[in-house]
Amino acid sequence: MSASGSSFLELKGVTKKFGDFTALDSVSLKIEEGEFFTLVGPSGSGKTTMIRLLVGMDAPTSGDLCLQGEVINDVPANKRPTCMVFQSLALFPHKSVGGNIEFPLKIAGVPADERRKRADQLLEQLRLPLNYYDRSPNQCSGGERQRIALARALAFDPQILFFDEPLSALDYRLRKTLEKELKDIHRETGKTFVYITHSLEEAMVMSDRIGILRDGRMIQVGTPDDIYNRPKDKFVAQFMGEVNTIDVRRKTKTTVECEKTGASFKVAKDLEGFSKGFLIIRPEVMKIGAATKGLPNTMQGVLFNDYALGSRVQYQVRTEADNQHWLVERLQDDPLESGVGDKVIIGWRPADSILVSA
C-alpha cells in the first residue's frame, strides 16, 4: 500500500473552510511512522480542525490527506486505522472498565474470550490492576480513567492514535506523571501519536517533533530543541515561553541597534541580508550582577521584583534607558546579593541571543 519514498501520514496543501472562514490554509505536513508529533497553537489556530480531518470526522475543502502514499480524503472514520482519545475521555458510565476497553473489539465481532485476553493485556500494559476489569469507571481516579480511555483506544491495534488535549482537565501533579507515562507507552507500543495541546510543557516533554499553528497556517515544524532555541519568528519565540525582546535594526556586520534607545548589541552571526527585526534573549541565559563581568552586551537597571519558581528564582529588572522590564532567571541555590530596589547590571553573551527578521 505504501508508495516508495512517501511519508507515513501527510497533508498536501490542505485547506478547510467553513463558509467564508478559513480554518486551515494550505497546510502541508509530513508525519513519520512511530513518531510522537504534537500540534500546539493558541485557541482558534486550527489544531482541532486538523485532527478532525485526519481522523475522518470532516473532509478537506481542498488538498489531500495521504496515509502510506494513498489519498484518504473520502475514507470514512470507521474505515481508517486510527483512533481518537478525547479531552472528555467519553467513557461509558454504564459499562465496567473491562466493558469499555472491549467495546471496539465487540463492535468488530471479536469473540468474548479473545476480548477478555486483550483487555487483561492492556490493563497490565497501562499499569492498572487486573481486578479493575469489573470496576465502574466512576470508581476510578482521573488518572485511572485516562489510562482506561487509552486502553480502549489501543484495543483494536490502530496504526495512529490522535489525542485532543487529554490531560488538560487534570491537576498539575497528575498531568506531569501522565506526560511521562504517555511517552513511555508511545515507546513501548511503537504507534504513531498525534497530539494537540495548549501546553508548552506537554509538547516539550513528550514530542519527537512539534508543529506550531497560527491562524490556520503551519508556522514552524521542528524538534523541541529547534522550536525553543531556533524559533522562526517572534510569535513562535514568545509562544514557547517567556522571552526578553528588543526591536532592532542592523548597524554593522555583527552588531544591531535598538530602535528605541540606539544602544548597540553584538550578535554571534553575520548580519548579511538582515535589515530589521527582533533580538530575543530567554530569561535563563541572562546574567545579573557579578556574572555580567566581561560581557559585551550589558544594561543598567533597578531590581523591580523577584519570584520563586521552585529550583529557580526569576528577577524582574526595569532598565534605565527604556524603562522596559527584563526577566532574568538563576538557580535558587545561587542567590543574588542585591535586593529589590537596588541598582543592578544585566547582560548576555552574543551566542545566547536569537535574531529573527520582522
VOVEX-518583 format. One record per residue (C-alpha): x, y, z; residue number from 1; residue in one letter. Coordinates in Angstrom, 1 decimal, decimal comma. Layout:
BEGIN
     east    north       up   resi   resn
        X        Y        Z    NUM      A
...
//
This chain:
BEGIN
     east    north       up   resi   resn
      0,0      0,0      0,0      1      M
      2,9      2,4      0,8      2      S
      4,3      4,4     -2,1      3      A
      8,1      4,5     -2,4      4      S
      9,6      7,4     -0,7      5      G
      6,4      8,7      0,8      6      S
      5,8      9,7      4,4      7      S
      3,5      7,6      6,7      8      F
      0,9     10,4      7,2      9      L
      0,9     13,5      5,0     10      E
     -1,1     16,7      4,4     11      L
     -0,6     18,2      1,0     12      K
     -1,8     21,8      0,7     13      G
     -4,8     21,1      2,8     14      V
     -7,4     23,9      3,2     15      T
    -10,6     23,7      5,3     16      K
    -13,3     26,4      5,0     17      K
    -16,5     26,8      6,9     18      F
    -18,4     29,3      4,8     19      G
    -16,2     32,4      4,5     20      D
    -14,0     31,3      7,4     21      F
    -10,7     29,6      6,6     22      T
     -9,8     27,3      9,5     23      A
     -6,8     25,7      7,7     24      L
     -4,9     27,5      5,0     25      D
     -2,8     25,4      2,6     26      S
     -1,2     23,3      5,3     27      V
      1,5     20,8      4,2     28      S
      3,0     18,4      6,7     29      L
      4,7     15,0      6,9     30      K
      4,5     12,8      9,9     31      I
      6,7      9,7     10,1     32      E
      5,6      6,2     11,3     33      E
      6,2      5,7     15,0     34      G
      6,6      9,5     15,6     35      E
      5,2     11,4     18,6     36      F
      4,1     14,6     16,8     37      F
      2,4     17,4     18,8     38      T
      0,4     20,3     17,4     39      L
      0,4     23,5     19,5     40      V
     -1,0     26,9     19,0     41      G
     -3,4     29,4     20,5     42      P
     -7,2     28,9     20,5     43      S
     -8,6     29,2     17,0     44      G
     -5,3     28,3     15,4     45      S
     -6,7     25,2     13,6     46      G
     -5,5     22,4     15,8     47      K
     -8,8     20,7     16,3     48      T
     -9,8     21,2     12,7     49      T
     -6,7     19,4     11,6     50      M
     -7,3     16,5     13,9     51      I
    -10,9     16,2     12,7     52      R
     -9,7     16,0      9,1     53      L
     -7,1     13,3      9,9     54      L
     -9,5     11,2     11,9     55      V
    -12,1     11,4      9,2     56      G
    -14,7     13,4     11,0     57      M
    -14,5     16,2      8,4     58      D
    -13,3     16,3      4,8     59      A
    -10,8     18,9      3,4     60      P
    -12,1     21,7      1,2     61      T
     -9,0     21,3     -1,0     62      S
     -5,7     19,4     -0,8     63      G
     -5,1     15,8      0,0     64      D
     -4,7     13,7      3,1     65      L
     -2,4     10,7      2,5     66      C
     -1,7      7,6      4,5     67      L
      1,2      5,4      3,4     68      Q
      1,0      7,2      0,0     69      G
     -2,7      6,7     -0,6     70      E
     -5,2      9,5     -0,6     71      V
     -7,8      9,1      2,2     72      I
     -9,9     12,2      1,8     73      N
    -13,1     10,2      1,3     74      D
    -12,3      7,3      3,6     75      V
    -14,8      7,4      6,5     76      P
    -13,6      7,5     10,1     77      A
    -14,6      3,9     10,8     78      N
    -12,6      2,7      7,8     79      K
     -9,3      4,4      8,9     80      R
     -6,7      2,6     11,0     81      P
     -6,9      5,4     13,6     82      T
     -8,4      6,1     17,0     83      C
     -9,1      9,3     18,9     84      M
     -8,7     10,0     22,6     85      V
    -10,9     12,9     23,5     86      F
    -10,5     15,5     26,2     87      Q
    -13,7     14,3     27,8     88      S
    -12,5     10,7     27,6     89      L
    -16,1      9,6     26,6     90      A
    -16,1      6,5     28,8     91      L
    -19,4      4,6     29,1     92      F
    -20,5      5,0     32,7     93      P
    -22,9      2,1     32,5     94      H
    -20,1     -0,3     31,4     95      K
    -17,3     -1,7     33,5     96      S
    -13,7     -0,9     32,9     97      V
    -13,4     -4,1     31,0     98      G
    -16,5     -3,4     29,0     99      G
    -15,2      0,0     28,0    100      N
    -11,8     -1,5     26,9    101      I
    -13,5     -4,3     25,0    102      E
    -16,1     -2,1     23,3    103      F
    -14,3     -1,6     19,9    104      P
    -13,5     -5,3     19,8    105      L
    -17,1     -6,3     20,5    106      K
    -18,2     -4,0     17,6    107      I
    -15,7     -5,7     15,4    108      A
    -17,1     -9,1     16,2    109      G
    -14,1    -10,4     18,2    110      V
    -15,1    -13,5     20,4    111      P
    -15,6    -12,9     24,1    112      A
    -12,6    -14,9     25,3    113      D
    -10,2    -13,0     22,9    114      E
    -11,7     -9,7     24,1    115      R
    -11,0    -10,6     27,7    116      R
     -7,5    -11,6     27,0    117      K
     -6,8     -8,4     25,1    118      R
     -8,4     -6,3     27,9    119      A
     -6,2     -8,0     30,5    120      D
     -3,1     -7,4     28,4    121      Q
     -3,9     -3,7     28,1    122      L
     -4,7     -3,3     31,9    123      L
     -1,2     -4,7     32,6    124      E
      0,4     -2,6     30,0    125      Q
     -1,2      0,6     31,3    126      L
     -0,3     -0,3     34,9    127      R
     -3,9     -0,9     36,1    128      L
     -4,7     -3,9     38,4    129      P
     -6,5     -6,8     36,7    130      L
     -9,3     -6,6     39,3    131      N
    -10,3     -3,3     37,8    132      Y
    -11,9     -5,2     35,0    133      Y
    -15,2     -5,3     36,8    134      D
    -15,0     -1,9     38,4    135      R
    -17,1      1,1     37,3    136      S
    -15,2      4,0     35,6    137      P
    -16,9      6,2     38,2    138      N
    -15,0      4,4     40,9    139      Q
    -11,6      5,3     39,3    140      C
     -9,5      8,4     39,7    141      S
     -8,9     10,9     36,9    142      G
     -5,6      9,4     36,0    143      G
     -7,0      5,9     36,0    144      E
     -9,9      7,0     33,7    145      R
     -7,3      8,5     31,4    146      Q
     -5,5      5,1     31,2    147      R
     -8,8      3,3     30,6    148      I
     -9,6      5,6     27,7    149      A
     -6,1      5,0     26,3    150      L
     -6,5      1,2     26,7    151      A
     -9,8      1,3     24,8    152      R
     -8,1      3,3     22,0    153      A
     -5,3      0,7     21,8    154      L
     -7,7     -2,3     21,9    155      A
     -8,1     -2,8     18,2    156      F
     -4,5     -2,0     17,5    157      D
     -4,8      1,2     15,5    158      P
     -1,8      2,5     13,4    159      Q
     -2,3      6,1     14,6    160      I
     -3,6      7,5     17,8    161      L
     -4,9     11,1     18,0    162      F
     -5,2     12,9     21,3    163      F
     -7,3     16,1     21,7    164      D
     -5,9     17,7     24,9    165      E
     -6,5     14,6     27,1    166      P
     -4,6     15,9     30,1    167      L
     -6,0     19,5     30,3    168      S
     -8,6     18,7     33,0    169      A
     -6,2     17,0     35,4    170      L
     -4,3     18,6     38,3    171      D
     -0,7     19,6     37,8    172      Y
      1,0     16,7     39,6    173      R
     -1,1     14,0     37,9    174      L
     -0,6     15,7     34,5    175      R
      3,2     15,6     34,9    176      K
      3,0     11,9     35,8    177      T
      0,8     11,1     32,8    178      L
      3,0     13,1     30,4    179      E
      5,9     10,7     31,2    180      K
      3,6      7,7     31,1    181      E
      2,3      8,6     27,7    182      L
      5,8      9,0     26,4    183      K
      6,7      5,6     27,8    184      D
      3,6      4,0     26,3    185      I
      4,5      5,5     22,9    186      H
      7,9      4,0     23,2    187      R
      6,6      0,6     24,2    188      E
      3,9      0,4     21,5    189      T
      5,7      2,0     18,6    190      G
      2,5      3,6     17,5    191      K
      2,3      6,9     15,7    192      T
      0,9      9,5     18,2    193      F
     -0,5     12,8     17,0    194      V
     -1,3     15,1     20,0    195      Y
     -2,8     18,5     20,3    196      I
     -2,3     20,8     23,3    197      T
     -2,1     24,4     24,5    198      H
      0,6     23,4     26,9    199      S
      4,2     24,2     26,1    200      L
      5,4     21,8     28,8    201      E
      3,5     18,9     27,5    202      E
      4,8     19,5     24,0    203      A
      8,4     19,8     25,1    204      M
      8,3     16,7     27,4    205      V
      6,6     14,3     25,1    206      M
      7,3     15,1     21,5    207      S
      9,7     14,0     18,9    208      D
      8,6     17,0     16,8    209      R
      6,3     20,0     17,3    210      I
      4,2     21,9     14,8    211      G
      3,2     25,5     15,6    212      I
     -0,1     26,6     14,1    213      L
     -1,3     30,2     13,9    214      R
     -4,5     31,4     12,1    215      D
     -4,8     28,2     10,2    216      G
     -1,2     28,2      8,9    217      R
      1,7     26,0      9,9    218      M
      4,4     28,5     11,1    219      I
      7,2     26,1     12,1    220      Q
      7,9     22,4     12,4    221      V
     10,9     21,0     14,3    222      G
     12,2     19,2     17,3    223      T
     11,6     20,7     20,7    224      P
     15,2     22,0     20,7    225      D
     14,7     23,5     17,2    226      D
     11,5     25,2     18,2    227      I
     12,8     26,5     21,5    228      Y
     16,3     27,6     20,6    229      N
     15,8     28,4     16,9    230      R
     12,3     29,9     16,6    231      P
     11,4     31,1     13,1    232      K
      9,8     34,4     14,2    233      D
      8,8     36,5     17,2    234      K
      5,4     34,7     17,6    235      F
      7,0     31,3     17,9    236      V
      9,6     32,5     20,4    237      A
      7,0     34,2     22,6    238      Q
      4,6     31,3     22,3    239      F
      7,2     28,8     23,5    240      M
      7,9     30,7     26,8    241      G
      8,7     34,0     28,4    242      E
     11,3     36,0     26,5    243      V
     13,0     39,3     26,5    244      N
     12,5     41,1     23,2    245      T
     14,2     44,2     21,6    246      I
     13,2     45,8     18,3    247      D
     16,5     46,2     16,4    248      V
     17,9     47,2     13,1    249      R
     21,3     46,3     11,6    250      R
     24,2     48,5     12,5    251      K
     27,3     46,6     11,3    252      T
     28,0     43,1     10,2    253      K
     28,0     41,8     13,8    254      T
     26,0     44,4     15,7    255      T
     22,4     45,5     15,9    256      V
     21,0     48,8     17,2    257      E
     17,9     49,1     19,5    258      C
     15,4     51,2     17,5    259      E
     14,1     52,8     20,7    260      K
     17,3     53,8     22,5    261      T
     20,0     53,5     19,9    262      G
     22,0     51,1     22,2    263      A
     24,2     48,6     20,3    264      S
     24,4     44,9     20,9    265      F
     26,7     42,3     19,5    266      K
     25,4     39,1     17,9    267      V
     27,1     35,9     17,0    268      A
     26,2     35,8     13,3    269      K
     26,9     37,6     10,1    270      D
     24,1     40,0      9,5    271      L
     24,3     39,8      5,7    272      E
     20,7     40,2      4,4    273      G
     19,3     41,3      7,8    274      F
     17,7     44,7      7,9    275      S
     15,4     44,9     11,0    276      K
     13,6     42,6     13,3    277      G
     13,8     41,4     16,9    278      F
     16,6     40,3     19,3    279      L
     15,3     37,7     21,7    280      I
     17,0     36,5     24,9    281      I
     15,4     33,9     27,1    282      R
     15,5     34,6     30,9    283      P
     17,5     31,5     31,7    284      E
     20,5     32,7     29,7    285      V
     20,5     36,2     31,1    286      M
     23,2     37,2     33,6    287      K
     22,9     39,6     36,5    288      I
     25,2     41,3     38,9    289      G
     28,8     40,0     39,1    290      A
     28,1     37,3     36,4    291      A
     27,9     40,1     33,8    292      T
     31,6     40,9     34,1    293      K
     33,3     40,8     30,7    294      G
     30,1     40,5     28,7    295      L
     29,8     42,8     25,6    296      P
     26,0     43,2     26,0    297      N
     25,0     44,9     29,3    298      T
     22,4     47,3     30,6    299      M
     21,8     49,0     33,9    300      Q
     18,5     48,8     35,7    301      G
     16,7     48,5     39,0    302      V
     15,7     45,2     40,6    303      L
     11,9     45,6     40,5    304      F
     10,8     42,3     41,9    305      N
     11,7     38,6     42,3    306      D
      9,6     35,4     42,1    307      Y
     10,4     32,0     43,5    308      A
     10,0     29,3     40,8    309      L
     10,9     26,1     42,7    310      G
     14,5     25,4     41,9    311      S
     14,9     28,8     40,2    312      R
     14,3     32,5     41,0    313      V
     13,1     34,9     38,4    314      Q
     14,2     38,5     38,7    315      Y
     12,4     41,4     37,1    316      Q
     14,7     44,3     36,2    317      V
     13,5     47,7     34,9    318      R
     16,2     49,1     32,7    319      T
     17,0     52,8     33,0    320      E
     17,4     53,5     29,2    321      A
     14,0     52,4     28,0    322      D
     12,0     51,7     31,2    323      N
     11,5     48,1     29,9    324      Q
     11,0     45,2     32,3    325      H
     13,5     42,3     31,7    326      W
     13,4     38,8     33,1    327      L
     16,5     37,1     34,5    328      V
     16,5     33,5     36,0    329      E
     19,1     31,8     38,1    330      R
     19,2     28,8     40,4    331      L
     17,7     29,1     43,9    332      Q
     21,0     28,0     45,4    333      D
     22,8     30,8     43,7    334      D
     21,2     33,8     45,4    335      P
     21,6     37,4     44,3    336      L
     23,3     39,7     46,8    337      E
     21,2     42,7     45,6    338      S
     17,7     43,3     46,9    339      G
     14,5     44,8     45,4    340      V
     15,1     48,5     44,7    341      G
     18,9     48,1     44,2    342      D
     20,6     49,1     41,0    343      K
     21,9     46,1     39,1    344      V
     23,6     45,3     35,8    345      I
     22,1     42,6     33,4    346      I
     23,7     41,2     30,3    347      G
     24,1     38,2     27,9    348      W
     26,5     36,6     25,6    349      R
     26,1     37,2     21,9    350      P
     25,8     33,5     21,3    351      A
     22,8     33,3     23,7    352      D
     20,6     35,7     21,7    353      S
     18,2     34,8     18,9    354      I
     17,7     37,2     16,0    355      L
     14,6     37,0     13,8    356      V
     13,5     39,2     11,0    357      S
     10,4     41,4     11,2    358      A
//
